[in-house]
């Protein structure tokens, strides 16, 4: 530059300096662009790596979810004469298609209370019998609290109950005339032609208010007080268990809605259940034969008892809870019920992945 200053006129020196400055600016601009391109490339690579990690997490999560779904156990401790066979037939019809096992809990003499040693055996079977999972257990057994036996993952309990007098009337005629499920089977009271009204008028034991005490102890469980007829503690415990231990409890009078909600909540077991209930031949398979509706006088007589008042209180409590759950799950349009779509989403997720 010193040589240029000596030999070049000032005008050319200025032009040379200007050209040099422009060249430096151009080079700096190119370097900046290269830095920006490198930064963009690094961000693209980072996002790609994040996506790969997320994809692996999704795949791993899907595998875990699948394993967890295949580890599911549903227990339906069915109350007698509440349309339990009609509902259970749906589970049997779907088990091959939906790939799960159905197991009937057959207790001696239909005793709903298990011995302590049988409770332990049953809990171990349900928990450890992996070859049978996913599993749908059903039987006339009162509620059993699995946490008492040190089990961390509890089964899912479901159930259906019925208007207590309607249930008792159905059971009364069932013992005498059977049903259309096994019409040739001889029943315990077969040959007794007395109607339910005759029984109430005569003060018979088969229609006594004490016979209403069944749905409360089934939900209350294996405690002594649960089976103490007329126990207020049992009523409150049954309510507590219904709300806290059962995923869903339906009512016989609205069985289709119960099936629809189960299909939405537990598709692993009940996918296709609603359509099957509406169109299948077995949906209302079991109907008690020769059943005659009781007179208003017979109903009024039963309703005078404290036992009926407690069982009816429990039934009304269950009905209100079911209708509350249903109101948040389905809507009615043109006389048809349809399930609501997912009504929540996630946002403001931190830290950001990019």
Secondary structure, 3 states (H helix, E strand, C coil): CHHHHHHCCHHHHHHHHHHHHHHHHHHHHHHHHHHHHHHHHHHHHHHHHHHHHHHHHHHHHHHHHHHHHHCCEEEECCCCCCCHHHHHHHHHHHHHHHCCEEEECCCHHHCCCCCHHHHHHHHHHHHHCHHHCCEEEECCCCCCCHHHHCCCCCCEEEEEECCHHHHHHHHHHHHHHCECCCCCCCCCCCCCCCCHHHHHHHCCHHHCHHHHCCHHHHHHCCCHHHHCCCCHHHHHHHHHHHHHHEEEEEEHHHHHHHHHHHHHHCHHHHCCHHHHHHHCCCCCCCCECCCCCCCHHHHHHHHCCHHHHHHHHHHHHHHHHHHHHHHCCEEEECCEEEECCCCCCCCCCCCCCC
